[in-house]
Amino acid sequence: MENKYFKQQILIIIISLCTFTSFARDLQLFCSVGNYRVKSAGAFGAAIKKRVNEEPAARKAWSNIVSRANIALIEEKPEIKSLSVELELARENNRSNVKAARAIYDSALVWCTERDSKYQESAVRYFNEFITKFKPEEQINGIESIHKYHLLYARDWLPYLAKSYDLLYCSLSGENKKKYKLWLKSMVDVISEKEVWAKWKNTTHGAWQSAALAIIGKVTGDVNLLILSRRRILYQLENVMGPDGLWPGGALKLDYTATRAFLAYAEANLPGRGRAYNWENKSKESYIHKLINAPLMFIDALGAIPGSDNMKTGLPPGDIYLIAYLRYRDDLYGEIMARQIDKINDEDILIYYLKPVRNFNIFPRPLYSVLSPSMGWGILRQFANNPEKSLFARLDYGPHGGSGGNADKLDFYFCGLGRRVVSSGGSYAVKSPLRFGWTKQTLSHNTVTINYHSQVGAKSPSDPNGVPGKLLLFDRNEDINVVEADARNSYPEVPLTSYRRCIAMPDDYIIDIFTIVSSKPITLDWVIHGLGKQVAIGDAVKGESALNNKLAIAGLLGSKADGYNWIDKVDSYIANEQWNVVWSSGLKTIM
């Protein structure tokens, strides 16, 4: 009798354990928190606690996350707004949707860590509001018919909801599990269609749509979505990315957008066999690793990437190198991330931050002169590993950069000897008159304007019609580094036979030769935007002093508004032969 009863007890215990574990599910989108491997939501929460105790950066991020989760507790309903409206309003509305989705994710993170049911209930309440207010069959179809800007949800907030569903899954009722799963899958129905992919497959929109398919496929267990996303991501890596590891089109902003999408895909597929980090090109190079390394070739003599189009001078985005440092443990990645830690989302810091092992000087990679076909940039360097002697020059001859590109063919940027001496474009808000009236125009760049007109590609704020130049020469050797390009097609209305620029760096100085040949008389303005408030002109005689009135400026600069209307305090000089300019920044130009 005793033995029979004992066997009965064992059987009951085994059945009970099986019944309990059948409701549990491993996390689908998370495999680690920092250095800690995690498998379940419980292990995830335990790892967060360890990280918060060990890392000041994680502790600060956690404090901010908890604060937002507490705010969500007292807000009755989040504002979920329509995206099926004109694009400008859709972008404005989307800020509310991002805020609400982030509140769900923050609440899910706090619940996993603290196991306080009020945070779980708050996340569920917000999630239900999303499902009630944002109906995919209406909203997504509306987006496709009105502005087709699926990035607004696929990139900006759908990943937050997918991650929240993953973290909350084991705590959800059977009804909510089913409801959330169906809603998440319906959110990607339109972007999974062949016709939609055909429109976007060669764009960064397509990259993020593919990443969204992977994220939703992984969290809902939809194998078809995973297969589809894998096929599409591989298509872009194999056929769209340039041989230099950069997104084509001449805009670093697009490259960073694509890199984030590919990283999002790679991270979604870490818990499983589909490790995109291991995918290699024909040269046996990791696609993802090459993507991350590629922008580092543009780092100048002062440890930053010079501005272009509407991007300011600075380091590549810290959030990209946050993940890259965790996965590759490269000291340069760690330094780039650490210097920008305050610009990275708290949630990403909490999950991915790893404290750099040591401080690291930021040098370009590689240290020699390089050519980027995707950007259309020729980069010249001397003494790159010696900051005090280092020289850097960039000639931009490449693609226009899409609707955000500027009319800046043959723009020339340089710096060195420890000084930044010329400007490299400006960055203004979309609605600022300077965004189009100045930055988009040729006059705002270090190049040559013809007949007071901008090059093609500056007729409207989003004019995408600039044309690329043609590379004529690039060489580097022990004696000289040189790049030359022609961009005569940027002035189709002018009968040019030559509009080319040659930049040479023979030693510790730079030679700039701009050759322009026209079959008709033309007016040229050769522009250098030197830094420094004081300018000294040598070997030239000052002309009229009263040139700061509208009539005089119109006579001197022409009547066109292609950036000239933003110039004031104009002085003229007369020189017979060679003359020079010295800026207070230390730049000396001899002409």
Stockholm file with secondary structure:
# STOCKHOLM 1.0

chainA/1-591         MENKYFKQQILIIIISLCTFTSFARDLQLFCSVGNYRVKSAGAFGAAIKKRVNEEPAARKAWSNIVSRANIALIEEKPEIKSLSVELELARENNRSNVKAARAIYDSALVWCTERDSKYQESAVRYFNEFITKFKPEEQINGIESIHKYHLLYARDWLPYLAKSYDLLYCSLSGENKKKYKLWLKSMVDVISEKEVWAKWKNTTHGAWQSAALAIIGKVTGDVNLLILSRRRILYQLENVMGPDGLWPGGALKLDYTATRAFLAYAEANLPGRGRAYNWENKSKESYIHKLINAPLMFIDALGAIPGSDNMKTGLPPGDIYLIAYLRYRDDLYGEIMARQIDKINDEDILIYYLKPVRNFNIFPRPLYSVLSPSMGWGILRQFANNPEKSLFARLDYGPHGGSGGNADKLDFYFCGLGRRVVSSGGSYAVKSPLRFGWTKQTLSHNTVTINYHSQVGAKSPSDPNGVPGKLLLFDRNEDINVVEADARNSYPEVPLTSYRRCIAMPDDYIIDIFTIVSSKPITLDWVIHGLGKQVAIGDAVKGESALNNKLAIAGLLGSKADGYNWIDKVDSYIANEQWNVVWSSGLKTIM
#=GR chainA/1-591 SS CHHHHHHHHHHHHHHHHHHHHTTCCCCSSCSEETTEECCSHHHHHHHHHHHHHHCHHHHHHHHHHHHHHHHHHHCSSCCCCCCSSCHHHHHHHHHHHHHHHHHHHHHHHHHHHHCCHHHHHHHHHHHHHHHHHCCHHHHHHHHHHHTCCTHHHHTTTHHHHHHHHHHHGGGSCHHHHHHHHHHHHHTTTTTTSHHHHHHHTTSHHHHHHHHHHHHHHHHHTCHHHHHHHHHHHHHHHHHTSCTTSSCSSSCHHHHHHHHHHHHHHHHHTSSSSCCGGGCBCTTSCBHHHHHHHGGGGGCCTTSSBCCBTTBCSBCSCHHHHHHHHHHHCCHHHHHHHHTTGGGSCHHHHHHHCCCCSSCCCCCCSSSSCEEETTTTEEEEEESTTCTTTCEEEEEECSCCCGGGCCSCTTEEEEEETTEECBCCCCCCCTTCHHIIIIITSGGGSSSEEETTBCCSSCSSTTCCCCCCCEEEEEEECSSCEEEEEECGGGCTTSCEEEEEEEEEESSSSCEEEEEEEESSCCCEEECCCBCSSCEEEESCEECCSCCCSHHHHHHHHCSCCSSGGGCCSCCCEECSSCCEEEETTSCEEEC
#=GC SS_cons         CHHHHHHHHHHHHHHHHHHHHTTCCCCSSCSEETTEECCSHHHHHHHHHHHHHHCHHHHHHHHHHHHHHHHHHHCSSCCCCCCSSCHHHHHHHHHHHHHHHHHHHHHHHHHHHHCCHHHHHHHHHHHHHHHHHCCHHHHHHHHHHHTCCTHHHHTTTHHHHHHHHHHHGGGSCHHHHHHHHHHHHHTTTTTTSHHHHHHHTTSHHHHHHHHHHHHHHHHHTCHHHHHHHHHHHHHHHHHTSCTTSSCSSSCHHHHHHHHHHHHHHHHHTSSSSCCGGGCBCTTSCBHHHHHHHGGGGGCCTTSSBCCBTTBCSBCSCHHHHHHHHHHHCCHHHHHHHHTTGGGSCHHHHHHHCCCCSSCCCCCCSSSSCEEETTTTEEEEEESTTCTTTCEEEEEECSCCCGGGCCSCTTEEEEEETTEECBCCCCCCCTTCHHIIIIITSGGGSSSEEETTBCCSSCSSTTCCCCCCCEEEEEEECSSCEEEEEECGGGCTTSCEEEEEEEEEESSSSCEEEEEEEESSCCCEEECCCBCSSCEEEESCEECCSCCCSHHHHHHHHCSCCSSGGGCCSCCCEECSSCCEEEETTSCEEEC
//
